[in-house]
Amino acid sequence: MSFFALLWLAALGLGIGALGRAVVKNGTPMATWMTAVVGVVGAVGGGGVIHAILGDGHLLVGTILGAALATLLVTAIASWQRTREES
């Protein structure tokens, strides 16, 4: 995977982390830095999985899977932290 593909996926993850904080009504219990890190890890991880399976030249598919995985991770961890706080 090229450096620019990693950079693109990291920026995508940061954007998804920011959107995750903006969309949640009562705010997310995660710290801002944690939301950003989870978004980046999800996006780069999803892109890395696609790169490992399909090889080079599938940045669009990697972007889509990376965005989906980053969204899923931010939502799941925020939900998990919210239920932990209620207990």
C-alpha positions, 0 to 999 in steps of 0.5 A: 500500500502506498504512502499516499493511500495510507495518508488518505485513509488516515485523513478519512478516519479523522473525518469519520471520527469528527462526524461521529462526535458531531452526529451523536445527540448527547455527545459521545463519552469518548475523548476527542483524541480517542475518537480520532484514533479509533477512526484512523485505526478503523479506516487504515485497518479496513484499507489494509485488509482490502489491500491484503486480499485484493492487492494494489489498485483497489483504493476505492474499495479500500476507502469504502471498507475503511469508512465502514469499519471506522464508522462501526468502531466509533459507534460500537466503542461509544455505545459500549462506553455509554452502557458502562457509564450507566451501570 
